[in-house]
């Protein structure tokens, strides 16, 4: 789910929701609602997050979860 992907990307980058909000000019409540699965991000928000994390919007929308490398 997109909520899990955004949360994982945020954590992998060592950011809190508050820090991500400041970096992207999105509200912390918006990020929290997205990560909690209570809000589906719109196109503009998807663009902001994809650009920030250097991934594609398609990647964010894929159903496949982030896989941790084995080893």
C-alpha positions in Angstrom: 0.0 0.0 0.0 1.1 3.5 -0.6 0.8 4.4 3.1 3.4 1.7 3.9 5.7 2.8 1.1 5.8 6.4 2.2 6.3 5.4 5.8 9.2 3.1 4.9 10.8 5.7 2.6 10.6 8.3 5.4 12.1 5.9 7.9 14.9 4.8 5.6 15.8 8.4 5.2 15.8 8.9 9.0 13.0 11.4 9.0 10.2 12.0 11.4 6.8 13.0 10.0 7.5 16.5 11.2 10.8 16.7 9.4 9.3 15.3 6.2 6.5 17.9 6.4 9.1 20.7 6.7 11.2 19.4 3.8 8.2 19.0 1.5 6.0 21.9 2.7 3.2 19.4 3.4 1.4 19.4 6.7 2.4 16.9 9.3 -1.3 15.9 9.7 -1.5 15.2 6.0 1.5 12.9 6.1 0.2 11.2 9.2 -3.2 10.6 7.6 -1.5 9.2 4.4 0.8 6.9 6.4 -2.2 5.8 8.5 -4.2 4.9 5.4 -6.9 7.5 6.2 -6.1 9.7 3.2 -5.1 8.9 -0.3 -2.6 11.5 -1.6 -3.6 13.5 -4.6 -1.5 14.0 -7.7 0.3 17.1 -6.5 1.2 15.4 -3.2 2.4 12.3 -5.0 4.6 14.5 -7.2 6.1 16.2 -4.2 6.8 12.9 -2.4 8.1 11.1 -5.4 10.5 14.0 -6.2 11.6 14.2 -2.6 12.4 10.5 -2.3 13.7 10.4 -5.9 11.3 7.7 -7.0 8.5 7.6 -9.6 4.8 8.1 -8.9 4.3 4.7 -10.4 6.6 3.2 -7.8 4.6 4.8 -5.0 1.4 3.5 -6.5 2.7 -0.1 -7.1 1.0 -2.7 -4.9 4.3 -4.4 -4.2 5.8 -3.7 -0.8 9.3 -2.5 -0.3 11.6 -5.5 0.1 14.5 -5.6 2.4 17.7 -7.1 0.9 18.6 -10.6 2.3 21.9 -11.1 3.9 
